[in-house]
């Protein structure tokens, strides 16, 4: 069975082979219309293979639909990379063409191409089988490259952004290592052959207009080869394609070309305009518009195709329209204005004609005073329009444009022209207000007025006329003319009643008058001021309705109350109004604004109704008062800040806080403990009355250190906790001591001064000088006249005037009074003072009662001049009237200068001097004038027990 | 951007002012020192790469590592400094005049590869500067003793000589343009150095043989007036 099966199988195979051979012979029978004369060429720039061939054996004028199958292999014939069936109608003697674009540059690999054909025509259904393949056609460009060591392909290729590109290089040497770069970045390639590599670039991006640099370098050497890949952005379809005419002679077609492709000018796209009805075509010179000449009166409908085309892509748009529907008139011209008055003006213009039968619709717009008015006018050639109801002295802008009235397409461009209406007299009276002050019996009235608005002024205001009329003496009036742009003036009036008229004037006329009456009484009656609370939106003010008739109310205030020119503002309100909101952009937080509300009587006299004051926003005080400390004692001191103005503060002052820091840290009654921001603890006293600006800090410790601060407080906070003032209380006893010592010192000083001034008197009273008997002039007088021979005077012969013997214990002094009371009697023996003039012999009494020896040793000479005054006494000599006394005194003093050793004896008596004041008792033979009289020292009586006492008492003798 | 534009434009303006006193209208300055000073200043400005080379490199995308290194002057494309120094003054001026004539033509060819109007304007200004400089050279040659054979002033109009044969390969053309501009600036730098030597030794007059001087660097420079045509691109002095 196996052998049988084997024979059967062999037989079957042979039969099958025979059948296949037959079939093959039938199908591969040479077709009469097989492709012949194949020629292959390449386009390196486009990397295209061009194939051309022909089909023979076609009858004359025979046309046959055929299919050509084309195979392309790369590197070797067996590596088929492309198969394509190309169907076409073949004519007699026709050369057929076919192209294929290679992804890989053709220079980098051999390509092979062959083809066969089949008839695909209904007329010859029996011929529907393929012809034999043609022989392979080889395309090898590498052979023609030359002998350079390195080539990079494709050269200068132009691609669209985002496409894929294959780059390759061909190297002549296998030993070289070659690296390739895209804009400096190395690329990884794929080896195609021993000397060929390829690089696939996917989604290439646009880098620059001049293209992307791709280059390969031999690693060992300077060789560099490269290409520039021109990457184009995708060509867009033209947008907004439109055609229109202005004169029915030329069509102007415009479009938006879209984004730039970013290519060099020579590579950028071109635009072509094609009209299908006429078959005309024009190449546009510009990228966004093109002109088309209209055939005169021959064509109404146009069908345009606009084609944008560059090396890579072609885009077309279409447009079908009727010419008369696309009329876009030119802009009107020669726009003029005539008969321009304050409220009217006539505008004229001309239009460009479009054919003979066209009417234009023109639109006229008038802009002025923020409004626009629009008018439509039908125009053939010339247009005219009257503007009415215009504002005087106002600049208007008129513009006109036109369109085809029969079939609207587009308005023309606008043509604009400005004009200004004439001036007219001001239409409204100026808004006037006043401020009245009384200065030295006069009424100083400051008039304010608001400039008229443009609509009210009707022109440029040149000046304001002010007529002041005395209502008491109506015949007297005064006219003031204030040039613009002043907004106020000041007039001084007496206490009479005045009516003031204010008018505004421009070049055409005068406005209605604004009347205000000013009485001599400024009207500032004491109205209590109320506080109002402001907000960001302003101040809400209200007042009581007035029982008497009022024609309105006026609220005035200063926008800048802190400035000398406070910028007075006012607001007029109707008679039925009792509240308003005053708002101003000038209101600032922390500034107190004062509002006055006036009622205007029917006689136009304003009278003050209410006063309001407030802040738009209260702020905490920024400054503390300047505090003066006084009355500092060991237990208290007084603080005073009377200069602190509560009016000028950024909020209403409600009171003051007095802070006191002490080391003790204890607070007395009325004070409370407070913790400051720096965590310091102190005592705080609250003064609720903002008008109280003094405070006595009591209950302090002597010789203690304190710090205090006074700060105002308001509803929004208190003042800053700045520097505390330091104070130290004094010692407790110091004031008392000062109170005692100071008067004492003063008294002592006073006493000393008195003593000094009255020292002479004191001396006389308290310790007068004791006269020296030896220096008495009486002695010499007696000696020279009575007895030249000295004899001892018998005591019996002496008739003493008076003798006083002092006996006092040593060490006990007599007081002045006691001295006074003893009343010692002295001998006044000197000549009269008047007779004493100059040096002369002294008169000496010799008292022999005393020791002769002592007498001998005593000086009894002449004293030619008074002894020289000691320096301490010079001051007393300076006064002329004191001079005689001084001389006398000094003289006497000199007499008293007796050596202590020689004055150890007591004396008993001395003669009275003739100068004692009793001249009548003088002797008949008065002694010769002598410069001085001296007492000779008298002999001592040996009274031993008295001796010591007498010595001690000797010093108090004085002689006068 | 504006600063860059200013940096490019300012030197050209300065040059333009310098040229005001040059024989644009056919009148030469007869003051040697003044003319020489102008030539020196012009040379200083024309050797600045910011005037031509730098913007060219940037616009052509050659400012990348691996490419910049190849933007070097071809040896011999322009006369070397040594070659210029060996020339006598008259020969030097003639060589300079001729070389700059070639540069003018080459710049015209280069304009075709420059798409941006800004770069085109830059090249136009450079060409005007070169024309003015050549006129000054012409005047300087007249001031030299024995000026029987001098250079000719440069017409202000476009160059009439044929452009160098364009290479179909854009990349290679781009590189060549870059190398050319590099060589041009280097050449002007060498010219400036020669002028500096002139200033240091004003009375010195080189009398080397022109042939010897040109043997190395300016062998192919056309010195004769009768042959003013621009040599083909490959025949620029090497």
Contacts between the chains, C-beta under 8 A, distances in Angstrom:
chain1	res1	chain2	res2	distance
A	152	B	171	7.9
A	155	B	168	7.1
A	155	B	169	5.8
A	155	B	170	7.4
A	155	B	171	7.9
A	156	B	168	7.8
A	156	B	169	7.5
A	156	B	170	4.9
A	181	B	64	7.7
A	181	B	66	5.8
A	183	B	61	6.8
A	183	B	64	6.0
A	184	B	64	3.3
A	184	B	65	5.4
A	184	B	66	5.9
A	184	B	67	6.8
A	207	B	61	7.0
A	208	B	59	7.7
A	208	B	61	5.7
A	209	B	115	5.2
A	209	B	116	7.0
A	210	B	59	6.1
A	210	B	60	5.5
A	210	B	61	6.2
A	210	B	113	7.6
A	210	B	115	6.0
A	211	B	61	7.4
A	211	B	170	7.0
A	212	B	61	7.3
A	213	B	60	7.8
A	213	B	61	4.9
A	213	B	62	7.1
A	213	B	64	7.2
A	213	B	67	6.7
A	213	B	171	6.6
A	213	B	174	7.6
A	215	B	66	7.6
A	215	B	67	6.9
A	215	B	171	6.6
A	217	B	66	6.7
A	222	B	70	7.5
A	224	B	67	7.9
A	224	B	70	5.2
A	224	B	175	7.4
A	225	B	171	7.5
A	225	B	172	7.7
A	226	B	171	4.0
A	226	B	172	7.7
A	226	B	175	7.8
A	227	B	169	7.7
A	227	B	170	7.6
A	227	B	171	5.3
A	228	B	170	4.3
A	228	B	171	5.0
A	228	B	174	6.9
A	264	B	115	4.7
A	265	B	115	6.5
